[in-house]
Amino acid sequence: MMCEATTRPVWLRIWQSPRQGSVMPSAMAMHRSVELHVAHKAGVALTIQQLRQAAVYSVRYDEESDRLLHEVFAPYGIPYRRATG
């Protein structure tokens, strides 16, 4: 049986240049970097897919810096399923 849990609150911003974002291995590396940062701050390993499902992960273009901004914002924690047993 699975149970719901919540991580510590998380707020994370990672910048990525447009050139980095256009290269597939770099995009995968950026996602891995986001996952590692979230694991460190939240205390639990979550995938980009889980962060998207929780609606706490976004990527947007910032015109001022001419970069992509990967942001994880969960002021009350990120819900996730923890295996029991």
N, C-alpha and C positions, 0 to 999 in steps of 0.2 A: 504494500500500500504506500502511496505517495502522500506527503504532507506539504503544505505551503510554509514557506519561510520567507523572511525579509532580510536583506543585507543591511549593513550600516548605510546611512545616507551617502550618496556619491555625486560629485560634480567634477567633470573632467573635460578638458578641451585639448585637442591635438590638432596642430596646423599641418597642412600638406600642400605643397606647391602644385599648380595645375599639371606641370610636366610629370611629377611623381604620380599624380592621380590617373594619368592616362596610360600608365604602364601596368599591365596585369599583375606581374609578380610584386610590384611595389604596392598595389592596392591590397593584395593579399597580406603583405607584410604590415601594412597600416592597420588592417583589421586585427591581425595578431597582436600588434602593439597595443591597440585599444583593449583587447581582451586581457592582456597581461597587466595593464594599468588598472583595469577594473578589478581583476583578481587581487591585486595588491591593496587597493583602497577599500574594496567591499568585503574582502576576506573569503570570497568564494569564486570559483572559476565559472564564468558564464560565456556563452558564445555570442557572436554578433547577432545570430538569429534569435537567441533568447532575449537579448537586449532590445531588438526591434519588436518582438512580440510583447514585451513589457512597455513598449512605447516610450523608452527613455533614451534611445539612440537616434541621433540625426546627423546628416551631413549636409552642409550648405556652403555656397560660395560666398566668401567675404570680399566685397569689391575693394575696400580700403587696403587690405593686405595682398590682394590678388592671390588668395589661397583658399583651399577647401578647409573648412572647419569641421572636424569630427567632434561631436559633443555628446557626452552621457550626462544626463541631469536627472537625478532621482533624489529630491530633497527628503523624502520619507523612506528611502530604501528601495531596493529592487526585488519584487516578488519572484520566487523561483521554487521549483519542486526539488525536494531533497529525498533521496532514497532512504528508506528505513529498513532495518532488518539486520 
